[in-house]
């Protein structure tokens, strides 16, 4: 039964990860002044927190999962972290490119 739950979780994480990747242009991660919890939102107005919440598991839930399910869960988290890092690097590169002048300034002789 644990294996079935793991495969459902893997499918859910992959599908939501692709949707979050496709729907957001930038992600801002910050601590909430009210709750102190870390949250994320994209520049497009979509919340990334629902994705993080969908992947979050309690210690009790992790304790009942089989070793293969836990390893698969860790792999999905690692892939999500890498995807977020790539997205941040892409956005930083776009911002840096936008700041560069497109033509050389005219020289006055």
N, C-alpha and C positions, 0 to 999 in steps of 0.2 A: 504494500500500500504506500510505503514511503517513496518508492520509485515513481509511482504514478503522480504523486504530489510534486515531486521534483521536476518531472517533465512538464507538468502544467505550469509550474513556477518559471521554468526556463522559457517556455513559449511566451508567457505573459511578459517577462522581463525583456526578451528580445523584441517583441512587437511594440511595447511601450517605448523602449529605447530608440527604435527606429522612428517612431512618431515624434518623440521629443527632439531627436536630431534633425528631422525634416522640418519641424514646425518652428523652431526657434533660431533666431539669428545671433543673439548674444545671451549670455547667462550672467546674472549678477548674484553672487552669493554673499549674504550678510547675516549678522545676528539680529534677531528681533529685539528692539528695545523693551518691549513688553514682556516677552516670555524668555528671552535669552537664547532661544533655539535658533539654529542656523537654518535659513531657508534660501531658496533660489527662485529667481523669476527671469524670464527671457525678455529681451527688448521688444518682442512682438506682443507682449502682454499675456503670454501663456505662462502658467506656473509649472516649474519643473519639480516643485515640492511633491506633487502627486506621484511622480515617477520614483523619487527617492522613497516616499512612503510606501509605495507598492513593493519595493525591493527590501524594505526594512523588515527584519524578523526579530522576534523577542528571543531572549536566551532560552526560555522554555521550549519555544518552537524549534530552535536550532538543536537543542538537546534531544528532541524526539526524532530528528532527521537522521537518516543513514549517512555513513561516511561519504558515499558517492554523491548524495544530494548536497551535502555541505560543500564538497569540493566543486560541484557544478555551480552552486550559489556564489562561492568565492570567485570562480572564473567569470561569472556574469558581472559581479561588482568590479573586478579588475578591468574588464572590457569597457564598462560604463565609465570608469575613471579615465581610461585612455581616450575614450571618445570625447569626454569633456575637455581633457587637456588639449587634444587636437583642435577642438572647436575654439578654445581660447587662443591657441597659437594662430589659427586662421584669422580670427577677428583682429588680433594684434597686428598681423601682417597687413591686413586690409587697411587698418587705421594708419599704419606707418606709410603705406603706399599712397593713401589719400593726402597725407601731409606733404608729400614730395611734390615739387613743382613739375608740371608736365612738359614745359619747354624751358630752354635756357633764357635767362634774363638778357634783354638787349643791352649791348655795351655802347656807351656814349663815347665817341672819340674826340 
